[in-house]
Amino acid sequence: SIREHGVLQPILGRPSGPQFELIAGERRWRASRMAERDSIPAIVVDFDEVTALEVSIIENLQREDVSPLEEAAMFRKMTSTFGYSVRQLAQKVGKDKGYVENRLRLSDAPADIRELLSLRKDTISHAYELMKIGDERQRRRLAKRIVAGELSLAKLRVITGGKADEAAPDAEKPRRRVKTTAGQVLAIVEAAV
C-alpha cells in the first residue's frame, strides 16, 4: 500500500546531532525502505529521553498485532520506569483498570505460562487460570493439554476451583445417594426435618 498510496501517517522523530532518532513508526519506515521510497513524512519534536521512550511505548501499544506478553512487558516498563500507577496507565492507554492489572500479572507469569501464550495467543484466559496453580509440574501438564486443544477453559476452571483452599463447603456440593432402602429412608427423614 505504501508503493501505491505512500505513507498516510507520518513517523515521529527527534533531533539527534546532525541526524534524527526514530521514536514512533519503525514499521512504516521499514516498509517505506522496502518500497524503495526516497522520503517519508515525519514529524520532528524535541522530546527528552524519558518522553521519547514513553511515546514510543504508547505508540507500540496501539498496534493491532501486539501480543499479550508484549503488552504486559510494556505496561510493566511504564509502571516501573515511569512510575505510573495502574489507574494512570489505564487512562494513558485507554484501557480498563482491570485489563491493565491482568496484563501486569502476565508480566510476572512463570515461564510455562509465558510459553503457552507464545504458542497460542487465544489462551489468555487459560493463562490467568493457570496462574492460580502453584505446582509447576501440574501447571506444565495442564498447559500442554491446553496447547493440544484438550482442555477447555470451563474444565480448567473446575480444576483450579477444586483446590482445597478454594473448594465449596460440603453442604453446597451435590451428594450422590445410594439407591437403597436405607438411603431412601434417610432422604425422607432429612426432608422432614
C-alpha positions in Angstrom: 0.0 0.0 0.0 2.9 2.4 0.6 4.1 1.9 -3.0 0.6 2.7 -4.2 -0.5 5.4 -1.7 2.6 6.4 0.2 2.7 6.7 4.0 -0.6 8.1 5.3 0.5 8.7 8.9 3.9 10.5 9.4 6.5 8.8 11.6 7.7 10.6 14.7 11.3 11.5 15.3 13.5 13.8 17.4 16.8 15.6 16.5 19.9 13.6 17.4 23.0 15.5 16.4 23.1 16.1 12.6 20.5 13.2 12.1 17.2 12.1 13.6 16.2 9.4 16.0 13.0 7.5 15.2 10.6 7.5 18.1 7.4 6.0 16.6 6.7 4.4 13.2 9.5 1.9 12.7 7.3 -0.4 10.7 6.2 2.4 8.4 9.8 3.4 8.0 10.9 -0.2 7.2 8.1 -0.7 4.8 9.0 2.6 3.0 12.5 1.4 2.6 11.3 -1.9 1.2 9.0 0.0 -1.2 12.2 2.0 -2.2 10.7 5.3 -1.2 13.2 8.2 -1.1 11.4 10.1 1.6 8.8 9.6 4.3 6.6 12.1 6.0 7.8 12.8 9.5 7.0 15.0 12.5 10.1 16.1 14.4 9.7 17.0 18.0 12.5 17.8 20.5 11.5 15.2 23.2 13.7 14.5 26.2 14.8 10.9 26.7 12.0 9.9 29.1 9.2 11.4 27.0 10.6 9.8 23.8 10.6 6.4 25.4 7.1 6.9 26.8 5.7 8.0 23.4 7.4 5.0 21.7 5.9 2.5 24.2 2.4 4.1 23.9 2.6 4.1 20.1 3.5 0.4 20.1 0.6 -0.4 22.4 -1.8 1.0 19.8 -0.7 -1.7 17.2 -3.4 -4.3 16.5 -1.0 -7.2 16.4 0.7 -6.6 19.8 0.7 -9.8 21.8 -0.5 -10.1 25.4 3.1 -10.7 26.5 4.5 -7.7 24.6 1.7 -5.6 26.1 2.5 -6.9 29.6 6.2 -6.0 29.2 5.3 -2.5 28.0 2.9 -2.0 30.9 5.5 -3.2 33.4 8.0 -0.7 31.9 5.5 2.1 32.2 4.9 1.4 35.9 8.5 0.6 36.8 10.4 3.1 34.7 8.0 6.0 34.6 6.2 5.4 37.9 2.7 5.2 36.5 0.0 3.9 38.8 -2.3 1.3 37.4 -5.1 3.9 37.2 -2.8 6.5 35.4 -1.6 3.9 33.0 -5.2 2.7 32.2 -6.1 6.3 31.4 -3.0 6.9 29.4 -3.5 3.9 27.1 -7.3 4.0 27.1 -7.9 0.6 28.8 -9.9 -0.5 31.8 -8.0 -0.7 35.1 -8.7 -4.4 35.4 -7.3 -5.0 32.0 -4.1 -3.3 32.9 -3.9 -5.2 36.2 -4.3 -8.5 34.4 -1.6 -7.7 31.9 0.8 -6.7 34.7 0.1 -10.1 36.3 1.2 -11.7 33.0 4.5 -9.8 33.1 5.3 -11.8 36.2 3.9 -15.1 35.0 6.1 -18.3 35.2 7.9 -19.4 32.1 5.4 -22.2 31.3 2.6 -19.8 31.1 4.6 -17.4 29.0 5.4 -20.2 26.7 1.7 -21.2 26.5 0.8 -17.6 25.4 3.6 -17.5 22.9 2.3 -20.7 21.3 -1.4 -19.8 21.4 -2.5 -16.2 21.9 -6.1 -17.3 22.2 -5.3 -18.9 25.6 -5.0 -15.7 27.7 -7.9 -16.6 29.9 -6.4 -20.1 30.4 -3.1 -18.4 31.4 -4.8 -16.4 34.1 -6.4 -19.6 35.5 -3.1 -21.5 35.3 -1.5 -18.7 37.4 -3.7 -19.9 40.3 -1.8 -23.2 40.4 1.4 -23.2 42.4 2.6 -26.7 41.4 4.8 -26.2 38.4 4.6 -29.8 37.2 0.8 -29.7 37.3 0.8 -26.3 35.5 3.0 -27.7 32.7 0.8 -30.8 32.3 -2.3 -28.6 32.0 -0.6 -26.1 29.7 0.4 -29.0 27.3 -3.3 -30.1 27.3 -4.4 -26.6 26.5 -2.0 -26.2 23.6 -3.2 -29.5 22.2 -6.8 -28.3 22.5 -7.7 -31.0 25.0 -8.7 -28.7 27.9 -11.4 -26.1 27.7 -11.5 -23.0 29.9 -14.5 -24.3 31.7 -12.8 -27.6 32.6 -9.7 -25.7 33.7 -11.8 -23.5 35.9 -13.2 -26.7 37.6 -9.7 -27.9 38.2 -8.4 -24.6 39.6 -11.6 -24.0 41.6 -11.4 -27.6 43.0 -8.3 -26.9 45.2 -8.8 -27.5 48.9 -8.4 -23.9 49.9 -10.9 -22.7 47.3 -13.4 -25.6 47.5 -17.1 -25.0 48.1 -18.3 -26.1 51.6 -19.5 -29.7 51.8 -23.2 -28.6 52.2 -23.1 -26.9 48.8 -21.7 -30.0 47.0 -24.2 -32.3 45.3 -24.4 -35.6 47.1 -24.9 -39.0 45.4 -27.4 -41.2 47.2 -27.1 -44.9 47.0 -30.4 -46.3 45.9 -31.1 -48.5 48.8 -34.0 -48.6 51.3 -31.8 -47.1 53.9 -30.8 -44.2 51.6 -34.5 -43.6 50.7 -35.4 -43.6 54.4 -32.6 -41.1 55.2 -33.7 -38.8 52.4 -37.3 -38.8 53.7 -36.1 -38.1 57.3 -33.8 -35.2 56.1 -36.7 -33.8 54.0 -39.0 -33.9 57.1 -36.5 -32.1 59.3 
